[in-house]
Amino acid sequence: MTSPSDIQGYIERGLPCLHVAVDGDGHHFEAVIVSEAFRGKSMVQQHQLVYGALGDRMRQEIHALSLKTLTPEQWAARG
């Protein structure tokens, strides 16, 4: 079974991130990801970058993943 820490590691290895936090129960996961790579991209493009980092795992290991993607500026503004 895939754990939140597994998913966090996959994302961190496949995408340059300033912050990654993943929570979940083994079936449903939520991730908050902060990356410079998101700057200037739409939310769809940001999510595609994350899916690219996860690769085939999105079809095989991860069945439900909710994403919150932020640029460093957006993350800092959250206070």
Secondary structure, DSSP 8 states (H G I E B T S, - for coil): ---HHHHHHHHHHHS--SEEEEEESSSEEEEEEE-GGGTT--HHHHHHHHHHHHTTHHHHT-SEEEEEEE-HHHHHHT-
